[in-house]
């Protein structure tokens, strides 16, 4: 039986000017999964994240976390945000302390943990995100990529069970973009759920257990990452291109170069291994 962190029932949200950002979303978010959300700008990804973290309150519908309906008083929101951490696309929206160490320490200190535990969690988060050399630097001296890593460290230090990442690789060079997923691999377990909103289709295809596609405030796909890229009409509707690894694998499959029961590769590494295997067999 699948256990769920979130259950959304007919969730809708409209901004003050009447703009509909989310429309009638019914969704279960399971425990222990890596979930990618795809969709063009304005599809509703960031708005959905802000509902999961309690920043926004639904116009209609309900949200439950761990079997309890979300409450929006200060005490309930503090408890929710200990469990559901969010890293915003623009790190400037969440970094506000004087120095890097002060900012990373802010969340753990507000949880009332003992000093020893706070220092332990800060040290662990700093090591994962490689910001040790930045600890004494003022926030406003950091680059975009450095700010993003510091924001992630501040969230990781609080040990959330659900981690929401809004465009985690935006503004990062290829080295640190790759590092982000190495950090995530270190915190993955059978209980923690990681959800990222991204425009990087190849990244989502390789990494995710489950992909959701949003369009105009609705979820139009929720399921297997491989199956998604066979859905030509849906891809066209959501303005999504197939990952090159999928396209290459499909071309080889159409040439009947491997048996149908072999899984479609999802990474460059897996594709190269498959080609090597085919070469040996030939």
C-alpha positions as CSV (number, residue, x, y, z in Angstrom):
1,X,0.0,0.0,0.0
2,X,1.4,3.4,-1.0
3,X,1.9,6.0,1.7
4,X,1.4,9.6,0.9
5,X,2.8,12.9,2.2
6,X,0.3,15.1,0.5
7,X,-3.3,14.7,-0.7
8,X,-4.7,17.6,-2.7
9,X,-8.4,17.6,-3.4
10,X,-9.9,19.9,-6.0
11,X,-7.3,22.6,-5.3
12,X,-7.7,25.9,-7.0
13,X,-6.1,29.3,-6.6
14,X,-6.7,32.7,-8.1
15,X,-4.7,35.9,-7.5
16,X,-6.3,39.1,-6.3
17,X,-6.8,40.3,-9.9
18,X,-8.8,37.2,-10.7
19,X,-6.0,35.4,-12.6
20,X,-6.4,31.6,-12.2
21,X,-3.1,30.1,-11.3
22,X,-4.3,26.6,-10.3
23,X,-7.5,24.9,-11.4
24,X,-9.2,21.9,-9.7
25,X,-6.0,19.9,-8.9
26,X,-6.6,16.5,-7.3
27,X,-3.3,14.8,-6.5
28,X,-1.5,12.4,-4.2
29,X,2.2,12.8,-3.5
30,X,3.8,9.6,-2.3
31,X,6.6,9.1,0.3
32,X,10.1,8.3,-0.8
33,X,9.8,9.4,-4.4
34,X,11.8,11.7,-6.7
35,X,9.3,13.7,-8.7
36,X,10.0,16.2,-11.5
37,X,7.4,18.8,-12.6
38,X,7.7,20.1,-16.2
39,X,5.8,22.9,-17.8
40,X,6.5,26.3,-19.5
41,X,6.6,29.6,-17.6
42,X,3.2,30.4,-16.1
43,X,2.1,26.8,-16.0
44,X,1.6,26.9,-12.2
45,X,4.7,25.0,-10.9
46,X,5.9,27.7,-8.5
47,X,2.3,28.4,-7.3
48,X,1.8,24.7,-6.5
49,X,5.1,24.7,-4.5
50,X,4.0,27.7,-2.5
51,X,0.8,25.8,-1.6
52,X,2.7,22.7,-0.5
53,X,4.8,24.9,1.8
54,X,1.8,26.9,3.2
55,X,3.0,30.2,1.7
56,X,-0.3,30.4,-0.3
57,X,-3.7,29.3,0.9
58,X,-6.1,27.7,-1.6
59,X,-9.0,29.7,-3.0
60,X,-10.9,26.4,-3.1
61,X,-10.2,22.8,-2.3
62,X,-8.1,21.3,0.5
63,X,-4.6,20.1,1.1
64,X,-3.6,17.4,3.7
65,X,-0.1,16.6,4.8
66,X,0.6,13.3,6.5
67,X,-3.1,12.7,7.0
68,X,-3.9,16.1,8.6
69,X,-5.6,18.9,6.8
70,X,-3.3,22.0,6.5
71,X,-3.9,24.7,9.1
72,X,-2.7,28.3,8.5
73,X,-2.0,29.5,12.0
74,X,1.6,30.4,13.0
75,X,2.2,27.2,15.0
76,X,0.9,24.9,12.3
77,X,2.9,26.6,9.6
78,X,6.1,26.4,11.6
79,X,5.6,22.7,12.0
80,X,4.8,22.2,8.3
81,X,7.9,24.1,7.2
82,X,10.1,22.0,9.4
83,X,8.9,19.0,7.4
84,X,8.5,20.7,3.9
85,X,11.5,22.7,2.9
86,X,11.5,24.9,-0.2
87,X,14.4,26.3,-2.3
88,X,13.1,29.2,-4.4
89,X,14.2,29.8,-8.0
90,X,15.5,33.2,-7.0
91,X,17.7,32.7,-3.9
92,X,17.4,36.4,-3.0
93,X,13.8,35.7,-2.0
94,X,15.0,33.6,1.0
95,X,18.5,34.8,2.0
96,X,18.3,37.7,4.4
97,X,21.0,37.3,7.2
98,X,24.3,39.1,7.3
99,X,26.6,36.2,6.6
100,X,26.3,32.8,5.0
101,X,26.7,30.9,8.3
102,X,24.0,33.1,10.0
103,X,21.6,32.4,7.2
104,X,22.1,28.6,7.2
105,X,21.8,28.6,11.0
106,X,18.5,30.6,11.0
107,X,16.2,27.6,10.4
108,X,17.7,25.1,12.8
109,X,17.9,27.8,15.6
110,X,14.2,28.5,15.2
111,X,13.4,24.8,15.6
112,X,14.8,25.1,19.2
113,X,17.4,22.4,18.7
114,X,20.3,22.2,21.2
115,X,23.5,24.1,20.1
116,X,25.4,20.8,19.5
117,X,22.7,19.5,17.1
118,X,22.5,22.9,15.3
119,X,26.3,22.9,14.7
120,X,26.2,19.3,13.5
121,X,23.4,19.9,11.0
122,X,25.0,23.1,9.7
123,X,28.3,21.3,9.2
124,X,26.6,18.5,7.3
125,X,24.6,20.8,5.0
126,X,27.7,23.0,4.4
127,X,29.7,19.9,3.4
128,X,27.0,18.7,1.0
129,X,26.7,22.0,-0.8
130,X,30.4,22.9,-0.8
131,X,30.0,26.3,0.8
132,X,32.6,25.9,3.6
133,X,34.8,28.7,2.2
134,X,31.9,31.1,2.1
135,X,30.7,30.8,5.7
136,X,32.0,34.2,6.8
137,X,31.1,36.1,3.6
138,X,28.2,38.6,3.5
139,X,25.3,37.4,1.5
140,X,25.4,40.3,-0.9
141,X,28.9,39.5,-2.0
142,X,27.9,36.1,-3.4
143,X,27.3,35.1,-7.0
144,X,23.9,33.7,-8.2
145,X,25.2,30.2,-8.1
146,X,26.7,30.6,-4.6
147,X,23.5,32.1,-3.3
148,X,21.6,29.1,-4.7
149,X,23.9,26.6,-2.9
150,X,23.6,28.6,0.4
151,X,19.8,28.6,0.1
152,X,19.9,24.8,-0.4
153,X,22.2,24.4,2.6
154,X,19.8,26.4,4.8
155,X,16.9,24.1,3.9
156,X,18.9,20.8,4.1
157,X,20.1,21.8,7.6
158,X,16.5,21.6,8.9
159,X,16.2,17.9,7.7
160,X,12.9,18.2,5.9
161,X,11.1,15.1,4.9
162,X,9.8,16.8,1.7
163,X,12.2,18.9,-0.3
164,X,10.8,21.3,-2.9
165,X,13.3,22.7,-5.4
166,X,12.2,25.4,-7.9
167,X,14.5,25.4,-10.9
168,X,17.5,24.2,-8.8
169,X,20.0,24.4,-11.6
170,X,19.0,27.8,-13.0
171,X,22.0,30.2,-12.8
172,X,24.5,27.4,-12.1
173,X,27.3,26.3,-14.4
174,X,27.5,22.7,-15.6
175,X,29.8,21.6,-12.7
176,X,27.4,22.9,-9.9
177,X,24.3,21.8,-11.8
178,X,25.7,18.3,-11.7
179,X,26.7,18.7,-8.1
180,X,23.1,19.5,-7.1
181,X,22.1,16.0,-8.1
182,X,25.0,14.5,-6.3
183,X,23.8,16.4,-3.1
184,X,20.3,15.1,-3.7
185,X,21.6,11.5,-4.0
186,X,23.1,11.8,-0.6
187,X,19.8,12.8,1.1
188,X,17.6,10.4,-0.8
189,X,16.0,7.6,1.3
190,X,12.8,5.5,1.3
191,X,11.0,8.2,3.4
192,X,12.1,11.5,1.9
193,X,10.3,12.9,-1.1
194,X,12.1,15.3,-3.4
195,X,10.1,17.4,-5.9
196,X,11.7,19.7,-8.4
197,X,10.3,22.0,-10.9
198,X,12.5,22.3,-13.9
199,X,12.8,23.3,-17.6
200,X,15.6,20.8,-18.0
201,X,13.8,17.9,-19.7
202,X,16.8,15.6,-20.0
203,X,17.6,16.0,-16.3
204,X,14.0,15.2,-15.3
205,X,14.0,12.1,-17.7
206,X,17.2,10.8,-16.2
207,X,16.5,11.5,-12.5
208,X,12.8,11.2,-11.7
209,X,10.8,8.2,-10.5
210,X,7.7,10.1,-11.6
211,X,7.0,13.1,-13.9
212,X,4.2,15.6,-13.7
213,X,3.4,18.0,-16.5
214,X,1.6,21.2,-15.8
215,X,-0.2,23.4,-18.3
216,X,-2.4,26.5,-17.6
217,X,-2.7,25.6,-13.9
218,X,-3.6,22.0,-14.5
219,X,-1.8,18.7,-14.2
220,X,-2.1,17.1,-17.7
221,X,0.3,14.1,-17.1
222,X,1.3,12.3,-13.9
223,X,3.2,9.1,-14.3
224,X,6.1,7.1,-15.7
225,X,9.0,9.2,-17.2
226,X,9.5,6.9,-20.2
227,X,5.8,6.6,-21.1
228,X,5.5,10.4,-21.1
229,X,7.8,10.8,-24.2
230,X,5.7,8.5,-26.3
231,X,2.8,10.9,-25.9
232,X,3.3,13.1,-29.0
233,X,0.1,15.1,-28.7
234,X,0.7,15.9,-25.0
235,X,4.3,16.9,-25.6
236,X,3.1,19.3,-28.3
237,X,0.4,20.7,-26.1
238,X,2.9,21.3,-23.2
239,X,5.7,22.6,-25.6
240,X,8.1,19.8,-24.5
241,X,10.8,18.2,-26.5
242,X,12.0,14.7,-26.2
243,X,15.4,14.1,-24.4
244,X,18.1,13.3,-26.9
245,X,18.8,10.0,-25.1
246,X,15.2,8.9,-25.6
247,X,15.3,10.0,-29.3
248,X,18.5,8.1,-29.9
249,X,17.2,5.0,-28.1
250,X,14.0,5.1,-30.1
251,X,15.9,5.3,-33.3
252,X,17.9,2.2,-32.4
253,X,14.8,0.4,-31.3
254,X,13.1,1.2,-34.6
255,X,16.0,-0.4,-36.4
256,X,15.3,-3.5,-34.3
257,X,18.8,-3.5,-32.9
258,X,17.7,-4.8,-29.5
259,X,15.0,-7.0,-28.1
260,X,11.7,-5.2,-27.2
261,X,12.0,-6.4,-23.5
262,X,15.1,-4.3,-22.9
263,X,14.4,-1.1,-21.0
264,X,14.7,2.3,-22.8
265,X,17.9,3.9,-21.4
266,X,17.4,7.1,-19.5
267,X,20.9,8.5,-19.2
268,X,24.0,9.0,-21.5
269,X,25.8,6.4,-19.4
270,X,23.0,3.8,-19.8
271,X,22.8,4.5,-23.6
272,X,26.5,4.0,-24.1
273,X,26.4,0.8,-22.1
274,X,23.6,-0.5,-24.3
275,X,25.4,0.4,-27.5
276,X,28.6,-1.3,-26.2
277,X,26.5,-4.4,-25.5
278,X,25.0,-4.4,-28.9
279,X,28.4,-4.0,-30.5
280,X,29.7,-7.0,-28.5
281,X,26.7,-9.2,-29.5
282,X,27.1,-8.2,-33.1
